[in-house]
Amino acid sequence: MSVSVRVPTILRPYTKGVSEVSAEGATLTEVLDSLDASYPGIKSRVLDESGELRRFVNVYVNDDDVRFAEGLQTTIKDGGQVSIIPAVAGGC
């Protein structure tokens, strides 16, 4: 299954500046594996050393936060959209 992945600016060096790329997979794990096969190193920026989503990275599948779905096992339909969004923090 082919899905579209929106890549944030901070990860675009891995995709040669491209903001949206295609990947294959029926789950978020499969999509991240496919993404990393095409763009080596990008997966390690999304997942931590234990293989879980990094604390300050949000991932959405068709506008649904995967942390409130099935996490890395969230299913993605053919033609679906995955958005990787770094969390923004700050303050005074």
Residue, then its C-alpha position, 0 to 999 in steps of 0.5 A: m500500500s502506498v501512502s504519502v508522508r509529510v516531512p517537516t523542515i528539520l528532516r528534509p535533509y534526509t529527503k533532499g529537501v522534499s516536503e512530501v514523499s511516498a512510502e509503503g506499508a499497512t501500519l506505521t511501523e511498516v511505513l517508517d521501515s519503508l521510509d528509512a529504506s528510501y531515506p536512510g537515517i530518517k527513522s532514527r530521528v522519529l523513533d528513540e533507541s527503544g523503538e518508540l516514538r520520540r517524546f517530542v515528535n508527533v505523528y498523525v495518520n489522516d489527522d489522528d494522533v497515533r498516540f491516541a490510536e494504536g501507536l506504531q501499529t496504527t493501520i494506514k489505508d492505501g492512499g493514506q496520509v502520514s504527517i510527522i510533526p516536531a513538537v514546539a516548546g518554549g516560553c519565558 
